[in-house]
Amino acid sequence: MLIKHIFTCKFIIKNQLIHLINQSMKKKMFFLLLLLSATFMVQAQRHIKGVKSLDFLAGLTGKGYYGEVAYNVFYSNKLYLNYSGRYEQAVIDGAGLVSYSLNPSVNYTIYSPTPWLFFSLKGGVSGYYENIDTNIPDGYQLKADSKSNFNYGVFAGAESELFFSNRISWIINFRQNYNFARSGSTVYYVGTGIRFNIY
C-alpha cells in the first residue's frame, strides 16, 4: 500500500512539473513572438510614408571638398524627397572657388535586399551662389572679371543606406552635376555621412 501511494505521488508531481514546464514554454514563446513582431514593426518603420530624416555629409568633388545638410520626407516606402544645402570649396588652376547651393531632389529606392539596406537613385536641380578669388579658366568662367556669380544646373546620382538602428543609418552618396552657367561643365560629388530618422 505504501509503495502504491509513493508511485501515485510521483505521478502527480511529474504531471505538475510537466504542466509547469509547458506553461513556462508557452509564456516564453508568447514573449518571443511579441519580440519578433516588434522587431519587424521597427524594421518596417525605416522607409514608410510620413517618415522624416536629417542628413549630415562630407565628401570630395572633382576639384575640392564639400559639406552638406539635408532634410528628407518619405512619401512611400520607395519614394522620398531630399532638400539639401551644400558648402563647397575648390581650387581650379590656382583660382579659389567657394560655393553655397540648394539642391532639391527626387529619390527612389530600386533595391532593398534586407530591411536594413537600401539602394536608391536620385535626380534634381541645383542653384548656386559662387565667390571666385581670382579669374579662373575660360572653360569654367561665368562672367569676365566677376568675383561673385549665380549658377544653376541639374544632377543625377545614386545612394546606399545601411541602418545601424531604427533611427540611425550610414549613407554613401554619389552625384554628377551638369552646370549650365559654367559653359556646360560637369562636377562629381562623392560623400558619406549619417542619417537620423526623426519621424
C-alpha positions as CSV (number, residue, x, y, z in Angstrom):
1,M,0.0,0.0,0.0
2,L,2.8,2.4,0.9
3,I,4.6,1.6,-2.4
4,K,1.4,2.3,-4.3
5,H,1.0,5.6,-2.5
6,I,4.6,6.6,-3.3
7,F,4.2,5.9,-7.0
8,T,0.9,7.8,-7.0
9,C,2.7,10.9,-5.5
10,K,5.5,10.6,-8.0
11,F,3.0,10.5,-10.9
12,I,1.2,13.6,-9.5
13,I,4.4,15.5,-9.0
14,K,5.6,14.5,-12.5
15,N,2.4,15.7,-14.1
16,Q,2.6,19.0,-12.2
17,L,6.2,19.6,-13.3
18,I,5.3,18.9,-16.9
19,H,2.3,21.3,-16.6
20,L,4.6,24.0,-15.2
21,I,7.2,23.4,-17.9
22,N,4.5,23.6,-20.6
23,Q,3.2,26.8,-19.1
24,S,6.7,28.3,-19.0
25,M,7.4,27.4,-22.6
26,K,4.1,28.9,-23.7
27,K,5.0,32.2,-21.9
28,K,8.5,32.1,-23.5
29,M,7.0,31.5,-26.9
30,F,4.5,34.3,-26.4
31,F,7.2,36.8,-25.5
32,L,9.4,35.6,-28.3
33,L,6.6,36.2,-30.8
34,L,6.0,39.7,-29.3
35,L,9.7,40.4,-29.7
36,L,9.8,39.3,-33.3
37,S,6.7,41.2,-34.1
38,A,8.2,44.4,-32.5
39,T,11.4,43.8,-34.5
40,F,9.6,43.6,-37.8
41,M,7.5,46.6,-36.9
42,V,10.7,48.6,-36.2
43,Q,12.2,47.5,-39.4
44,A,9.1,48.4,-41.4
45,Q,9.2,51.9,-40.0
46,R,12.6,52.8,-41.6
47,H,11.2,53.6,-45.0
48,I,7.4,54.3,-44.8
49,K,5.1,57.2,-45.7
50,G,5.5,60.1,-43.3
51,V,9.0,59.3,-42.0
52,K,11.3,62.4,-41.9
53,S,15.1,62.4,-41.5
54,L,18.2,64.6,-41.3
55,D,21.4,64.0,-43.2
56,F,24.9,65.2,-42.3
57,L,27.5,64.5,-45.0
58,A,31.0,65.4,-46.1
59,G,32.9,64.5,-49.2
60,L,35.1,65.3,-52.2
61,T,34.4,66.9,-55.6
62,G,36.4,66.9,-58.8
63,K,38.4,69.9,-57.6
64,G,37.9,70.2,-53.9
65,Y,35.6,69.2,-51.0
66,Y,32.1,69.9,-49.6
67,G,29.9,69.6,-46.6
68,E,26.1,69.1,-46.7
69,V,23.0,69.1,-44.5
70,A,19.7,67.7,-45.9
71,Y,16.1,67.1,-44.9
72,N,14.2,64.1,-46.3
73,V,10.4,63.4,-46.4
74,F,9.2,59.9,-47.3
75,Y,6.0,59.7,-49.4
76,S,6.1,55.9,-49.6
77,N,8.4,53.1,-48.8
78,K,10.3,53.8,-52.0
79,L,9.8,57.5,-52.9
80,Y,11.2,60.4,-50.9
81,L,12.2,64.0,-51.5
82,N,15.5,65.4,-50.4
83,Y,16.2,69.1,-49.7
84,S,19.9,69.8,-49.1
85,G,22.1,72.8,-48.5
86,R,25.8,72.5,-49.5
87,Y,29.0,74.3,-48.9
88,E,31.8,73.7,-51.3
89,Q,35.5,74.8,-51.7
90,A,37.6,74.1,-54.8
91,V,40.8,75.2,-56.4
92,I,40.8,75.3,-60.2
93,D,44.2,76.1,-61.8
94,G,45.2,78.2,-58.9
95,A,41.8,80.1,-58.6
96,G,39.9,79.6,-55.4
97,L,36.1,78.9,-55.6
98,V,33.6,79.0,-52.7
99,S,30.1,77.9,-53.4
100,Y,26.8,77.8,-51.5
101,S,23.9,75.8,-53.0
102,L,20.4,74.5,-52.6
103,N,19.8,71.1,-54.2
104,P,16.2,69.6,-54.1
105,S,15.9,66.1,-55.5
106,V,13.6,63.2,-56.1
107,N,14.8,59.9,-54.8
108,Y,13.5,56.4,-55.5
109,T,14.6,53.1,-53.8
110,I,15.2,50.5,-56.5
111,Y,16.6,47.6,-54.4
112,S,16.4,46.5,-50.8
113,P,17.8,43.0,-50.2
114,T,17.2,43.3,-46.4
115,P,15.2,45.5,-44.1
116,W,18.3,47.4,-43.1
117,L,20.0,48.0,-46.5
118,F,18.6,50.3,-49.3
119,F,19.9,51.4,-52.7
120,S,18.3,54.4,-54.4
121,L,18.6,56.6,-57.5
122,K,18.2,60.4,-57.4
123,G,17.8,63.4,-59.7
124,G,17.3,67.1,-59.1
125,V,18.2,70.7,-59.7
126,S,20.9,72.9,-58.1
127,G,21.1,76.7,-57.6
128,Y,24.5,78.1,-56.5
129,Y,25.9,81.3,-55.3
130,E,29.7,81.3,-56.0
131,N,32.5,83.5,-55.0
132,I,35.7,83.4,-57.0
133,D,39.0,84.6,-55.6
134,T,40.7,85.3,-58.9
135,N,39.9,84.9,-62.6
136,I,39.5,81.2,-63.5
137,P,39.9,79.4,-66.8
138,D,37.6,80.4,-69.7
139,G,36.0,76.9,-69.8
140,Y,34.8,77.4,-66.2
141,Q,34.2,81.2,-66.0
142,L,30.8,82.6,-65.6
143,K,31.4,86.3,-66.3
144,A,34.6,88.0,-67.2
145,D,36.3,89.7,-64.2
146,S,33.5,88.8,-61.9
147,K,34.1,87.5,-58.4
148,S,30.5,86.6,-57.4
149,N,28.1,84.8,-59.6
150,F,24.9,82.8,-59.6
151,N,25.0,79.3,-61.1
152,Y,22.4,76.6,-61.8
153,G,22.3,73.1,-63.1
154,V,20.9,69.6,-62.8
155,F,22.2,66.4,-61.3
156,A,21.7,62.6,-61.1
157,G,23.2,60.1,-58.8
158,A,22.9,57.1,-56.5
159,E,22.8,56.5,-52.8
160,S,23.2,53.5,-50.5
161,E,21.9,53.4,-46.9
162,L,22.8,50.9,-44.2
163,F,20.9,51.0,-40.9
164,F,22.6,50.6,-37.5
165,S,19.3,51.0,-35.6
166,N,15.8,52.0,-36.4
167,R,16.7,55.7,-36.4
168,I,20.4,55.9,-37.4
169,S,21.9,54.9,-40.8
170,W,25.1,55.3,-42.7
171,I,24.8,56.7,-46.2
172,I,27.1,56.9,-49.2
173,N,26.2,59.4,-51.9
174,F,27.4,59.9,-55.5
175,R,26.2,62.7,-57.8
176,Q,27.2,64.0,-61.2
177,N,26.3,67.7,-61.7
178,Y,25.8,69.4,-65.0
179,N,26.3,73.2,-64.7
180,F,24.7,75.3,-67.4
181,A,26.3,78.6,-66.4
182,R,29.8,77.1,-66.3
183,S,29.8,76.6,-70.1
184,G,28.3,73.2,-69.6
185,S,30.9,71.8,-67.2
186,T,30.3,68.7,-65.1
187,V,31.4,68.1,-61.5
188,Y,31.1,64.9,-59.5
189,Y,30.4,64.7,-55.7
190,V,31.2,61.7,-53.6
191,G,30.3,61.8,-49.9
192,T,29.4,59.9,-46.9
193,G,27.6,60.6,-43.6
194,I,24.9,59.8,-41.1
195,R,21.1,60.0,-41.4
196,F,18.8,60.4,-38.4
197,N,15.1,59.4,-38.7
198,I,13.1,61.9,-36.7
199,Y,9.5,60.8,-37.5
